[in-house]
Amino acid sequence: MKKLFYILVVVLLIGAAAYTLNKNKQEMATNAAVSELKSEAIPVSMAEAKVAKIDRSFTAQGNFAPIQSLTLMSETSGQVQRVLKRKGDKVRAGELLVQVESNTMAADVATAQANYEKAQRDLGRFENLAAGEAITKRQLEEVRLNVNATKAQLVAARQRLAKTRITAPISGEINEMYIEVGSFLNMGTKLYDIVNVDRLKLKVKVSEAEVLMVKKGTKVKVNANAGGGTEYEGTVTAIAAQSDATLKYDVEIEVKNAANNNLKAGMYGTAFFEVADQRDALLLPRQAIVGSVQNPSVYVVQNGKAALRKVKVGAVMQDQVEIIEGVQAGEKVVQSGQINLREGIQVTTL
């Protein structure tokens, strides 16, 4: 009887312990679920899109291009004897770059010179004979024609000889070379790529509203993104008469390079067009932009949830950006905390 009693007591204790453990487990699961629900609300700070007066001045980005750039081609045939300038060297217009074998061309010049001199002597004799009516006018005319023909041959031979001395057509820097000593040239053989970066062109695109405020000859402040904040003065030299497919207009700005040619063709640059006027603009803090200014988005908060929305950006200022499309005045957007957001996630304001 006592044994049965003890067994019952043990069973009751085990049952009570199991009940307690199960209850604690349910409470922990409930607490975890509540905690998970709370953690889904990401804390963020928000800003309101507001209309404000801003300067009509604007910026435009683009790439620098050399003021002059060409590929030098051979105008003669023959073997390269000397290469005087190589890749990376600076050259001046008219400076000798390559000497091509010229013995044959020199011989042609000597022959043409001799023929021309002989034709001139013949013309002198025939003119004396014509004065005494010893020859016909036709014979005298043929001799004169021969003088002209041999002179033309001499000029052509001299030009062929001159082309064996290949000189720089423009001043600049050799960006690439394609020949070596011993190379055999034909007409049209590629020799060098030469670029002149003493002055550069910054090619930018502006909107239809902005292009109306740009005039040829206008002075523009230019910064190279890789130039450590160095500012250059540029001059607007060309404005497109027709827009591209995106309704943007090409504007070219000429910039004088630094003495050490710090600016390189292909670098990315920003031009600041100063306009003494103001206008209304819808503004957001620059921090609110997700991604780059070239491909911008913002997180708009609707019913306590984040919604990623594409926007179109206009003027970019130091700490604010103009929103042209994608956000309306008064809408709330996330200013900080975007790194933890995704579409549709719950947010809470800090």
FENZI-V747390 format. One record per run of one state. SS is the DSSP state (h for helix, s for strand, l for the rest). FROM is the first residue (numbers start at 0). TO is the last residue. If there is no record, write none. Layout:
ss/from/to
SS/FROM/TO
SS/FROM/TO
This chain:
ss/from/to
l/0/0
h/1/38
l/39/40
s/41/47
l/48/48
s/49/54
l/55/56
s/57/72
l/73/76
s/77/82
l/83/88
s/89/90
l/91/94
s/95/99
l/100/101
h/102/130
l/131/135
h/136/161
l/162/163
s/164/166
l/167/170
s/171/176
l/177/182
s/183/184
l/185/188
s/189/205
l/206/206
h/207/210
l/211/217
s/218/223
l/224/229
s/230/238
l/239/247
s/248/255
l/256/266
s/267/272
l/273/276
s/277/284
h/285/287
l/288/288
s/289/289
l/290/291
h/292/294
l/295/295
s/296/301
l/302/303
s/304/309
l/310/310
s/311/315
l/316/318
s/319/324
l/325/330
s/331/335
l/336/336
h/337/339
l/340/344
s/345/348
l/349/349
